[in-house]
Amino acid sequence: MTRPRILIVGGGAGGLELATRLGNKLGRRGKAHITLVDRNHTHIWKPLLHEVATGTLDIEIDQLSYRAHAAAHGFDFQLGRFDGLNRQQQKVILAPVFADEGEEVLAARELDYDYLVLAIGSVSNHFNTPGVAEHCIFLDSPAQAQRFHRHLLDAYLKLNSPRHPKETLNIAIVGAGATGVELAAELYHAAAELNLYGFADLRKARLNISVIEAGPRILPALPERIAIAAQKELEKLGVKVRTNTKVTAANSTGLQLGSEQLDAELMVWAAGIKAPDFLHHLDGLENNRINQLLVNSKLQTTLDSRIYAIGDCAGCPLPDNKWVPPRAQSAHQMASSVADNILAELNGKSLREFTYKDHGSLISLSRFGTVGSLMGNLVGGAMMIEGRIARLAYISLYRMHQVALHGWLKMLVISLVARINRIVRPRLKLH
Ligand SMILES: Cc1cc2nc3c(=O)[nH]c(=O)nc-3n(C[C@H](O)[C@H](O)[C@H](O)COP(=O)(O)OP(=O)(O)OC[C@H]3O[C@@H](n4cnc5c(N)ncnc54)[C@H](O)[C@@H]3O)c2cc1C
């Protein structure tokens, strides 16, 4: 009997957990053939990208090799960029893979599936604001976060040069959602740490970080009291928070805020997300306003029950006319629901309905240092937590992802290695 082919495209917060679970349950026992496709060789959990950008996390140490993970967990890995879909023939098309020098190393390919899961995440939405695509950096991928880190170190070096006339390093972050707020705080602490490694004192006076938000307050998705507390902490660090301020354009020297020009050497765009444009009408599938693939209560795309969508690229309606938010916890919950549903389909059982459970949101304003604090809310904003408890809860989010990938024992070993690294390695990535 031929084994059912389960194809998962996108090895992020949702897709990699799903591939691991199905690989362990079905692949290892020869009950199904599971393939994971990703455009990158390695995985890094996306909520860590702002730490990659500031250098507080070294991607070389924390990334996971898809190929090694696949071999250990009973699935196949295919490197490639998802480039098209043929629903009638149940095929996914992958673009060719090129070496850095331009040589083609893998030709364009087609992969067959019986069940397809799309888990390709989201990209920043710049709403076609002029100049933003050219001049702002996005934190959508590890490559972009690394690019920001290189620019940041160059900017520090320039500032450090005795002959350089600049007195301050101006960084503008557009969007005061979780990404923008966490990045601002992390940058401040990275600056303080850089001082230890021979850079000039970049705190307060010389580092000038502005967070620009079009809405009336920061962290619009979180309860107001958490936003107020977070804003106070940011301002204590020295961050300038500007609400009710719209960015109308970006240029090589900064941001245009209506008639005002805000000078900045580094600009980060973190204001809203959308699913990648090519998902729009992908072989006739239905989308919402931000390109997400519409799914039913079982997370199958509305027009094709053989295709599931999970995570940021899925448009999953909630009863109150909202959508399941684009968060790691949503991707995690969707991955486990789809794993159960695929197992149910293979066993001829009925599928379960997906119910999103909001476990609250945590905003890390600092990973280390004396100005660190954390806020969070639990279950519907009923409880605010901060300080050490919130820190532990925040770290546990990543630990749960690691448990889903490696199991408890290996997660504990990885955590121990991370602790040792904190003693034996520099606290920041300095190159
Ligand atoms: C800086 C930052 C901080 C965040 N902090 C938090 C937080 O604290 N808490 C929280 O809950 N959420 C947070 N988020 C949001 C969270 O990261 C996402 O909601 C989550 O990662 C979505 O998971 P996913 O599996 O849908 O997509 P992703 O994790 O983005 O994975 C998508 C995968 O698809 C691959 N891919 C994309 N396009 C293609 C293609 N064409 N072909 C092949 N592969 C492709 C990518 O390489 C990637 O591996 C943060 C996001 C950012 C950027």
The ligand as a Gaussian input file, in Angstrom:
#p B3LYP/6-31G(d) Opt

LIG

0 1
 C       10.597000      40.458000      16.084000
 C        9.357000      39.644000      16.330000
 C        8.966000      39.376000      17.641000
 C        7.830000      38.597000      17.882000
 N        7.498000      38.328000      19.173000
 C        6.446000      37.534000      19.437000
 C        6.121000      37.178000      20.778000
 O        6.755000      37.618000      21.724000
 N        5.059000      36.338000      20.997000
 C        4.335000      35.832000      19.954000
 O        3.398000      35.064000      20.200000
 N        4.621000      36.143000      18.666000
 C        5.644000      36.984000      18.380000
 N        5.944000      37.300000      17.073000
 C        5.097000      36.761000      15.997000
 C        5.501000      35.303000      15.699000
 O        6.869000      35.257000      15.411000
 C        4.704000      34.766000      14.520000
 O        3.328000      34.938000      14.769000
 C        4.990000      33.286000      14.296000
 O        6.365000      33.055000      14.057000
 C        4.168000      32.754000      13.129000
 O        4.507000      31.422000      12.906000
 P        4.358000      30.780000      11.452000
 O        4.719000      29.352000      11.581000
 O        3.045000      31.151000      10.884000
 O        5.424000      31.560000      10.570000
 P        6.993000      31.713000      10.760000
 O        7.421000      31.354000      12.114000
 O        7.303000      33.080000      10.268000
 O        7.575000      30.643000       9.739000
 C        7.387000      30.745000       8.359000
 C        8.400000      29.829000       7.680000
 O        8.080000      29.764000       6.297000
 C        9.261000      29.898000       5.530000
 N        8.881000      30.475000       4.236000
 C        8.344000      31.680000       4.011000
 N        8.088000      31.845000       2.701000
 C        8.460000      30.699000       2.104000
 C        8.438000      30.245000       0.748000
 N        7.962000      30.998000      -0.260000
 N        8.902000      29.009000       0.483000
 C        9.397000      28.215000       1.480000
 N        9.429000      28.598000       2.772000
 C        8.970000      29.817000       3.082000
 C       10.158000      30.804000       6.369000
 O       11.528000      30.627000       6.036000
 C        9.829000      30.346000       7.783000
 O       10.676000      29.300000       8.205000
 C        7.062000      38.095000      16.796000
 C        7.464000      38.374000      15.484000
 C        8.586000      39.153000      15.249000
 C        9.000000      39.457000      13.822000

